[in-house]
Amino acid sequence: MKLKHEKEIEKYEKAINELKNQNKKNPVWTKKEISNLEKKLCELKEKVYSNLSPIERVAISRHPLRPNSLDYIKNICEEFEEIFGDRLFRNDNAIVTALGKINKKKFIFVGLEKGKDTNSRIYRNFGMAHPEGYRKALRAMKLAAKFNIPIVTFLDTPGAFPGLSAEERGQGWAIAKNLLEMSRLPTHIIVVLIGEGCSGGALGIGVGDKIGMLEHAYYSVISPEGCASILWKDSSKSDKAAFFLKMQAEDMLKLKIIDTIIKEPLGGAHHDLNFIYKNVKDFILNSLNELEEISIKELLDLRYRRFRNIGKFIFE
């Protein structure tokens, strides 16, 4: 699947492939000529991907081939075992929790999971968690604290599930409870924004000591479409909203909401999976090495002050 801004690249790639196929039957183009065309293709990609608008980067963060939480867990762990259920109501498939090992080091993983195709996306409720999902996440994180195991969370959701059933079971309370409990969990917490980090749905598992954000992920109180619908009564103005929301990785770093921008391959994470898995794995291990130098008492104080300092107020 090609995105809007990739249409020109797609045409160029198609033309080069056709020339290569023709050359097999009737060699007309020299290797040097083909090589020059491929060089121009690389230059075109550099030009397109270095001039992306905020809404085009949002499209990349939502790409159906972009790796999800389970992809990261499966590909950066030597082994893992999934944890199910909140022990109160049911298992929420929109949140994945697991015990796994990276370089023989144990971690508890908590990730918002969207799914890949239509069936899996319905099964995962498109990454929109119910209250029982946040309770499951908290159960796993408390287990991590009990056994002094570091926690890694993956954020990727358009928001918590807004339906009546979720509200009846205390959606707001479940998210608020997680914010409180995560702020004082006596273990290391590493947060990775891998796609959409939208609203309280993401923040419900987003309190941590080190926060890394993929280059084309976004972090916002609302989606661009939702913002445009409220401000201009027109969701088609999402490109304008995406610009004013200042929700890209560079904005988050400037505002000190995240610590690190995790580099993606040219065009987005789905273009080179091994590259992005290595970068995320390195971020997790490097972050843990830094955090282990800090006492738990100081860690909790730093975590609390970090989130209390988010936001700027202007008094006139």
N, C-alpha and C positions, 0 to 999 in steps of 0.2 A: 504493500500500500504506500503510495506516494502522497505527500502533503502538498498543499497549494503551492508553496514556495519552491517545491522540488520538481515542478512540471517541466521546466526548461532543462534541468539536469536529466530527467527521465528521457526526454526527446534525444538529447545528445548521446546518452548511453545506448539507446536503442539504435541510433544511426551507426555508432561505432561497432556494435555487435553485428549489425547487418553487413557492414563492410568486411568484417572478419570472416563471416560465413561465406560471403561471395568470393573472398580471397582464397578460400579452401578449394573451391571449384575452378576458379579462374584468377590466378594471381596477378592482380593489377596494381595494388598498393604495396609499396615496399614496407619493410619493418620499421624503417625510420619515419615514414609518413604516418603509419599507425601509431607509433610512439609519440609523435608530435600531437596527434589528435587526443591521445590519452592525457598528455601533459596539459592540453587546453581544458580538458574535462576537469582535471584536478584544480586548475586555476578558477574555473567556473564555480566549483563547489566551495572553494575558499571564499570567493566573492559573495556567493549567496548566503552561506552560513555565518559570515562575519557581519552581515547587515540585517539580521533578523529583528523584526519588531516584537514587542512584548507578547502580542497575541499569537504570533507565529511560534514563539517559544512555548507558550501554553499548549499549542497543538502538539508540539514535540513531547511535552510532559504527559500527554494523553494518548500517545501513539499506541495502538493495540499490540504492537510487537515489542514495546518497551518492557524490560524485565520487571517483574513484580516481586513482592516480598518473598514468596516461596522460591522463586528463581534464585534470589540472593542466598537464602538459607541453604538451599540444595547445593549451590555451586561454590560457596566459600567455606562450607563445613566439611570435615572429613566424615562425620556421622552426626545424625540428629534424630530425635524422637519427639513427635508432636504431642502436645498436651491438649486435652479436650475438656470442654464444659466449665460452667461457672459454679457448679454444685448448688445452684438455687433454682434455675429455670430450664436452660437448655444450652447446647453448644451453638455459638454464633460463628458461622462460616466466613463472615466478613473480616474476622480477626484470627490470625494464625499465631499460636504460641508453641514454642518448642525448646527443648534442651539440646544443645549441640556443642561441638568442639571445633575450634580453629587452632591449628598448630598445637593440638593436645590441650588447649586451654578451654575450660568450660564456660559457656555463656547461656543465658536465657534469652531467647529471641521472641519479640512481640511485633507482629506486622499487620498492617491493614492490607487486605488482599482483594484485588478487583476481579481476578480471573482473566482468561485469555479469549475464549470464543463466546458465542451467545449463551450456550448451556452453562458454562462455568461462571460466566458473569451473573447469570440469574442465581445460580447456586451460592455465589459469594455476595449477592445483593449489591453488586457493582461497587464493592468496597465501602458500603455505608453500614456502619455497625449499629447494632441495637444495644440497649443497656447491658444485656447479658454478655456482650462482647467485651465491654469495658470491665465488667466484673471478672471475666475470664482472664483478661490481661492483668488485672490487679492481683488475682490469685497466683498467677505465674510469677509476677514480680515479687510478691511477698515470699514465695518459695525461694527465689533467688537471694533475697536479703537474709533469709533464715540460714542458708548454707554458704553465705558470702560469695555468691556467684555474680559476676558483672552482667548487666542487662544491655541488650541492643534492641532498639525499636526502629521500625521502618515505617515512615509516614507516606501514605499514598491513598487519598480519599477525596471525593468531591464534598464531603461533609458527613456527619452522623445521620442515620436514617431519620427523616422528619415525620414519619407516619404516626397516626393516632396510637397504634399498638406500642410504639417505643415511648411515647409520652405517658401512656398509662402505666408503663413499668418504670418510669422515673429516669428518662434519658438525661435531663439536665443534672439531676442528682448524681447519677453514675459518673458523668464526666467530671463534675466538681469534686466528687470523692477521690477520683484518680489524681486530680491536680494536687489535692491536699496530701494524699498518701505518698505520691511520687516525690514531693518536695522534701520528705523526711525519711525516705527509704535509705537505710545505712549500707548502701552498696553503690558501686560505680554504674552510672547510666550514660549510655552513648546513643544519640539520636541521629538517624540518617533520613533526610528528606529525599525520596527517590522519584517522586512524581508530583502529584497534587497534594499540597498541604493546606487543606481548606477548612477554616472555621474550627469550632470546638471539637469536631470529629477527629481532626489531626492532633490538636493540642491535648486531647484526652490521654494520649500516650506519648506526648512530646516534651515532658519536663525532663531535662537531663543536665549532665555536667559538661559534655562535649556535644556540639551539634554541627553536623556536616550536611551540606546541601549539594545535590548534583547540579551541575551547571545549568541545565534547562528545566529543573524543577521550579515550582513556585510555592510561596507560603503567604497566605492571605486570610483575612477574616471572612471573606466571601469570594465566590467565583466572579470572574469578569462579567458573565452573563447576568448573574444575580444583582451585581452592583449596577449595571446599566439599566436593568428593569426597575430598580428603585429610584435611581437618580434622574433618569431620562425617560422612564416608562417605555423603554425600547431596548430589548435584549440584543438587537443587531448592532448596537453601539458598544459592543464588548471590547473592540479594539481600543476605543477611547478610554474605557474603564480600566483595561489592563495597563495602560500607560500611567494613569493617575494613581492606581493602587500601589505602585512601586513595590512589587512583590517578587521580583527576580532575585537571584542569588546575590548579585552585586549590591542590590539595595539592602538585603538582609545583613550582609557583611558590614556595610557602612553604618547601619543602625545597631550593630553589635548584638543582633538576635541570633546569628550563627557564628561559628568559629572558623569554618573552612568551606571553601567552594571545591567540590570534588570534580575534577576535570572529566568531561565526557568525550568520546570520540567525535570526530567531525560529523555533524548532522544529528547527533543524539546517541543515547546509550544503546539503542537497538542495532546500530551499525557495526558495533564491535563488542560482543558480549564479554569476551575474555579480558579485554581492556578495562571495561567498567567493573567487572567482578574483582579484578586485581586492585583497582583503585579504592573500591569500597572496603575490601579486606585490609588493605594497608592503612586506611583511615581508622578503622576499628582497632587494629593492633597498636598503632602509634598513639592513639588517644588513650588506650588502656595503660600503656607504658607511662604516659604523662600523669594520669590520674592516680596510679599506684604510688606515686611519690608524695601524695597529699594524704594527710590523716583524715579519717572519716568525719571527725568533728569539724575540721576546717572545710572539708568537701561539702557538707550539708550547709554550712554558713555561706559558702560561695554560691551554691546552687540557689539558696533562698534569695540572696541579694541580686543575683543575676536576673531572676524573673521579676523581682520587685522594681528593678531599674528599667524595665522595658517600657517604652513610651515617653513622649515628650509633652510637657504641658506649658502653655503660654498664658500668663495672666496679664490682663490689661487694666 
